[in-house]
Amino acid sequence: MNRGGKRRAALKVRAVVFAALGAETRLALIEKLSAGAPQSISRLADSSNLTRQAITKHLRVLEDAGVVQSIRVGRESRFEFRSEPLHELQSYLERVSAQWDEAMARLKTFVEK
Amino acid sequence: MFNVIEKRIELNAPVSRVWRALTDYREFGEWFRVKLDGPFMPGEISTGHITYPGYEHLKWEATVQKMESERRFSFTWHPYAVDPKVDYSNEPATLVEFRLEPNDKGTVLYLTESGFDALPKDRRFEAFRMNDEGWTEQTSNIESYLKQRP
Protein backbone atom coordinates (compact mmCIF):
# COMPACT_ATOMS: atom_id res chain seq x y z
CA MET A 1 0.00 0.00 0.00
CA ASN A 2 1.39 3.44 -0.88
CA ARG A 3 1.51 6.35 1.53
CA GLY A 4 -1.71 7.92 0.26
CA GLY A 5 -3.47 4.58 0.47
CA LYS A 6 -2.37 4.12 4.05
CA ARG A 7 -3.58 7.53 5.04
CA ARG A 8 -6.88 6.94 3.26
CA ALA A 9 -7.28 3.69 5.18
CA ALA A 10 -6.49 5.52 8.43
CA LEU A 11 -9.20 8.06 7.63
CA LYS A 12 -11.75 5.33 7.00
CA VAL A 13 -10.87 3.54 10.24
CA ARG A 14 -11.10 6.80 12.16
CA ALA A 15 -14.55 7.52 10.73
CA VAL A 16 -15.68 4.02 11.77
CA VAL A 17 -14.44 4.60 15.32
CA PHE A 18 -16.09 8.02 15.52
CA ALA A 19 -19.34 6.52 14.24
CA ALA A 20 -19.11 3.63 16.70
CA LEU A 21 -18.83 6.13 19.53
CA GLY A 22 -21.73 8.18 18.18
CA ALA A 23 -24.48 6.40 20.11
CA GLU A 24 -25.17 6.73 23.79
CA THR A 25 -25.92 3.05 24.23
CA ARG A 26 -22.50 2.13 22.91
CA LEU A 27 -20.77 4.76 24.99
CA ALA A 28 -22.50 3.30 28.03
CA LEU A 29 -21.24 -0.17 27.09
CA ILE A 30 -17.71 1.15 26.67
CA GLU A 31 -17.90 2.76 30.06
CA LYS A 32 -18.96 -0.45 31.68
CA LEU A 33 -16.21 -2.42 30.00
CA SER A 34 -13.52 0.18 30.53
CA ALA A 35 -14.29 0.30 34.23
CA GLY A 36 -13.42 -3.29 34.91
CA ALA A 37 -13.02 -6.88 33.86
CA PRO A 38 -14.20 -8.36 30.55
CA GLN A 39 -17.91 -9.21 30.64
CA SER A 40 -20.22 -11.63 28.88
CA ILE A 41 -23.25 -10.55 26.89
CA SER A 42 -25.63 -11.91 29.53
CA ARG A 43 -23.89 -10.00 32.26
CA LEU A 44 -24.00 -6.80 30.23
CA ALA A 45 -27.69 -7.42 29.54
CA ASP A 46 -28.43 -8.00 33.24
CA SER A 47 -27.10 -4.60 34.19
CA SER A 48 -28.98 -2.68 31.50
CA ASN A 49 -32.50 -2.48 30.11
CA LEU A 50 -31.43 -3.75 26.69
CA THR A 51 -32.06 -7.20 25.28
CA ARG A 52 -29.20 -9.59 24.61
CA GLN A 53 -29.83 -9.13 20.89
CA ALA A 54 -29.48 -5.36 21.15
CA ILE A 55 -26.30 -5.69 23.19
CA THR A 56 -24.89 -8.16 20.66
CA LYS A 57 -25.61 -5.75 17.82
CA HIS A 58 -23.91 -2.82 19.55
CA LEU A 59 -20.93 -4.94 20.60
CA ARG A 60 -20.48 -5.98 16.96
CA VAL A 61 -20.22 -2.31 15.92
CA LEU A 62 -17.69 -1.66 18.68
CA GLU A 63 -15.74 -4.78 17.74
CA ASP A 64 -15.58 -3.71 14.07
CA ALA A 65 -14.16 -0.39 15.22
CA GLY A 66 -11.61 -2.20 17.38
CA VAL A 67 -12.86 -0.58 20.58
CA VAL A 68 -13.78 -3.93 22.14
CA GLN A 69 -12.56 -7.44 21.45
CA SER A 70 -13.99 -10.77 22.40
CA ILE A 71 -11.95 -13.26 24.36
CA ARG A 72 -12.71 -16.83 25.41
CA VAL A 73 -12.89 -17.54 29.10
CA GLY A 74 -13.58 -21.22 29.48
CA ARG A 75 -16.70 -21.89 27.40
CA GLU A 76 -17.84 -18.31 27.51
CA SER A 77 -17.20 -15.32 25.22
CA ARG A 78 -16.42 -12.14 27.05
CA PHE A 79 -15.82 -8.66 25.75
CA GLU A 80 -12.97 -6.45 26.80
CA PHE A 81 -12.25 -2.80 26.16
CA ARG A 82 -9.35 -1.69 23.94
CA SER A 83 -8.23 1.90 24.41
CA GLU A 84 -5.87 2.18 21.38
CA PRO A 85 -8.46 3.44 18.84
CA LEU A 86 -9.60 6.08 21.33
CA HIS A 87 -6.06 7.26 21.90
CA GLU A 88 -5.59 7.44 18.13
CA LEU A 89 -8.70 9.63 17.79
CA GLN A 90 -7.50 11.78 20.62
CA SER A 91 -4.13 12.44 19.02
CA TYR A 92 -5.78 13.10 15.64
CA LEU A 93 -8.10 15.69 17.20
CA GLU A 94 -5.14 17.21 18.99
CA ARG A 95 -3.37 17.71 15.64
CA VAL A 96 -6.43 19.34 14.06
CA SER A 97 -6.90 21.40 17.21
CA ALA A 98 -3.29 22.64 17.12
CA GLN A 99 -3.79 23.80 13.54
CA TRP A 100 -6.77 25.86 14.66
CA ASP A 101 -4.77 27.37 17.53
CA GLU A 102 -2.21 28.58 15.02
CA ALA A 103 -4.85 29.92 12.63
CA MET A 104 -6.68 31.73 15.47
CA ALA A 105 -3.40 33.33 16.58
CA ARG A 106 -2.79 34.58 13.02
CA LEU A 107 -6.35 35.93 12.88
CA LYS A 108 -5.81 37.79 16.15
CA THR A 109 -2.64 39.44 14.84
CA PHE A 110 -4.44 40.24 11.58
CA VAL A 111 -7.49 42.01 13.06
CA GLU A 112 -5.62 43.79 15.86
CA LYS A 113 -2.89 45.36 13.75
CA MET B 1 -14.42 15.58 23.90
CA PHE B 2 -14.04 13.23 20.96
CA ASN B 3 -16.44 14.58 18.42
CA VAL B 4 -15.91 18.30 18.45
CA ILE B 5 -13.13 20.85 18.61
CA GLU B 6 -14.02 24.06 20.43
CA LYS B 7 -12.06 27.29 20.64
CA ARG B 8 -12.79 30.63 22.22
CA ILE B 9 -10.67 33.71 21.62
CA GLU B 10 -11.05 37.38 22.60
CA LEU B 11 -10.13 39.85 19.92
CA ASN B 12 -9.42 43.54 20.46
CA ALA B 13 -11.32 44.53 17.34
CA PRO B 14 -14.98 45.34 16.70
CA VAL B 15 -17.33 42.61 15.50
CA SER B 16 -17.60 44.28 12.09
CA ARG B 17 -13.82 44.06 11.65
CA VAL B 18 -13.69 40.40 12.66
CA TRP B 19 -16.65 39.59 10.42
CA ARG B 20 -14.80 41.09 7.45
CA ALA B 21 -11.62 39.16 8.26
CA LEU B 22 -13.66 35.94 8.31
CA THR B 23 -15.91 36.41 5.31
CA ASP B 24 -14.04 38.59 2.83
CA TYR B 25 -12.27 35.93 0.79
CA ARG B 26 -9.09 37.98 0.37
CA GLU B 27 -8.86 38.80 4.08
CA PHE B 28 -9.69 35.22 5.09
CA GLY B 29 -6.92 34.07 2.75
CA GLU B 30 -4.35 36.31 4.41
CA TRP B 31 -4.58 34.91 7.91
CA PHE B 32 -5.71 31.40 6.99
CA ARG B 33 -2.99 31.24 4.35
CA VAL B 34 -5.06 30.24 1.37
CA LYS B 35 -5.49 31.90 -2.04
CA LEU B 36 -9.20 31.72 -2.81
CA ASP B 37 -10.60 31.94 -6.33
CA GLY B 38 -13.63 34.06 -5.41
CA PRO B 39 -16.02 35.37 -2.72
CA PHE B 40 -17.79 33.11 -0.21
CA MET B 41 -21.45 32.48 -1.10
CA PRO B 42 -23.84 30.39 1.04
CA GLY B 43 -24.49 27.02 -0.56
CA GLU B 44 -21.59 27.34 -2.96
CA ILE B 45 -18.26 25.57 -3.14
CA SER B 46 -15.25 27.72 -2.40
CA THR B 47 -12.04 26.72 -4.18
CA GLY B 48 -8.44 27.84 -4.05
CA HIS B 49 -5.05 26.65 -2.92
CA ILE B 50 -3.12 26.74 0.32
CA THR B 51 -0.34 29.33 0.65
CA TYR B 52 1.01 27.98 3.96
CA PRO B 53 4.77 27.49 3.45
CA GLY B 54 5.47 23.89 2.56
CA TYR B 55 1.84 23.13 1.67
CA GLU B 56 1.48 25.29 -1.47
CA HIS B 57 0.68 22.23 -3.60
CA LEU B 58 -2.57 21.62 -1.71
CA LYS B 59 -6.02 22.62 -2.91
CA TRP B 60 -8.59 24.30 -0.70
CA GLU B 61 -12.20 23.25 -1.08
CA ALA B 62 -15.09 24.01 1.25
CA THR B 63 -18.86 24.35 0.94
CA VAL B 64 -20.14 27.54 2.51
CA GLN B 65 -23.14 26.85 4.77
CA LYS B 66 -24.32 29.90 6.72
CA MET B 67 -23.44 33.58 6.52
CA GLU B 68 -25.51 35.45 9.13
CA SER B 69 -24.06 38.95 9.11
CA GLU B 70 -21.69 39.63 12.03
CA ARG B 71 -23.00 36.59 13.90
CA ARG B 72 -22.28 33.28 12.26
CA PHE B 73 -20.18 31.93 9.42
CA SER B 74 -19.91 28.22 8.66
CA PHE B 75 -18.60 25.84 6.05
CA THR B 76 -18.09 22.12 5.59
CA TRP B 77 -14.74 20.73 4.46
CA HIS B 78 -12.38 17.82 4.88
CA PRO B 79 -10.21 18.40 7.92
CA TYR B 80 -6.49 17.88 7.88
CA ALA B 81 -6.60 17.02 4.18
CA VAL B 82 -2.88 17.34 3.68
CA ASP B 83 -1.96 14.62 1.21
CA PRO B 84 -2.34 15.77 -2.43
CA LYS B 85 -2.36 12.15 -3.63
CA VAL B 86 -5.50 11.33 -1.67
CA ASP B 87 -8.95 12.13 -2.98
CA TYR B 88 -10.72 13.28 0.16
CA SER B 89 -14.03 14.02 -1.53
CA ASN B 90 -15.62 10.74 -0.40
CA GLU B 91 -14.26 11.00 3.12
CA PRO B 92 -16.40 12.37 5.93
CA ALA B 93 -16.74 16.14 5.92
CA THR B 94 -16.78 18.20 9.09
CA LEU B 95 -18.64 21.41 9.89
CA VAL B 96 -16.60 24.46 10.84
CA GLU B 97 -18.56 27.24 12.51
CA PHE B 98 -17.43 30.68 13.64
CA ARG B 99 -19.73 32.53 16.05
CA LEU B 100 -19.15 36.17 16.98
CA GLU B 101 -20.29 38.00 20.10
CA PRO B 102 -19.50 41.59 21.06
CA ASN B 103 -17.88 42.28 24.45
CA ASP B 104 -16.44 45.40 26.09
CA LYS B 105 -13.03 44.93 24.50
CA GLY B 106 -14.28 44.03 21.05
CA THR B 107 -15.24 40.52 20.01
CA VAL B 108 -15.42 37.04 21.45
CA LEU B 109 -14.97 34.52 18.68
CA TYR B 110 -16.09 30.91 19.13
CA LEU B 111 -14.90 28.27 16.73
CA THR B 112 -16.24 24.74 16.57
CA GLU B 113 -15.37 21.91 14.23
CA SER B 114 -17.77 19.00 14.50
CA GLY B 115 -19.08 15.95 12.68
CA PHE B 116 -16.01 13.74 12.87
CA ASP B 117 -18.30 10.75 13.23
CA ALA B 118 -19.39 11.13 9.60
CA LEU B 119 -23.15 11.06 9.89
CA PRO B 120 -24.99 10.94 6.56
CA LYS B 121 -24.90 14.37 4.96
CA ASP B 122 -28.60 15.25 5.11
CA ARG B 123 -29.02 14.65 8.81
CA ARG B 124 -25.57 15.49 10.08
CA PHE B 125 -26.38 18.79 11.74
CA GLU B 126 -29.66 17.94 13.45
CA ALA B 127 -28.39 14.61 14.63
CA PHE B 128 -25.31 16.15 16.10
CA ARG B 129 -27.23 18.85 17.93
CA MET B 130 -29.60 16.27 19.40
CA ASN B 131 -26.75 14.11 20.62
CA ASP B 132 -24.70 16.93 21.96
CA GLU B 133 -25.78 16.80 25.57
CA GLY B 134 -25.36 13.08 25.87
CA TRP B 135 -21.99 13.40 24.25
CA THR B 136 -20.73 15.96 26.69
CA GLU B 137 -21.55 13.79 29.65
CA GLN B 138 -20.44 10.47 28.23
CA THR B 139 -17.25 11.65 26.65
CA SER B 140 -16.09 13.42 29.77
CA ASN B 141 -16.24 10.07 31.52
CA ILE B 142 -14.18 8.41 28.85
CA GLU B 143 -11.82 11.34 28.86
CA SER B 144 -11.18 10.97 32.55
CA TYR B 145 -10.63 7.29 31.98
CA LEU B 146 -7.95 8.05 29.40
CA LYS B 147 -6.29 10.54 31.72
CA GLN B 148 -6.04 7.93 34.44
CA ARG B 149 -4.52 5.44 32.05
CA PRO B 150 -2.61 7.32 29.37
Interface residues (C-beta under 8 A of the other chain):
Chain A: N2 R3 G4 R7 R8 L11 K12 R14 A15 F18 A19 L21 G22 E24 L27 A28 I30 E31 S34 A35 S83 L86 H87 L89 Q90 Y92 L93 R95 V96 S97 Q99 W100 D101 A103 M104 R106 L107 K108 T109 F110 V111 E112
Chain B: F2 N3 I5 K7 I9 L11 N12 A13 R17 V18 A21 L22 E27 E30 W31 F32 R33 P79 Y80 D83 K85 V86 Y88 E91 P92 L109 L111 E113 F116 D117 A118 L119 N131 G134 Q138 T139 N141 I142 Y145 L146 R149
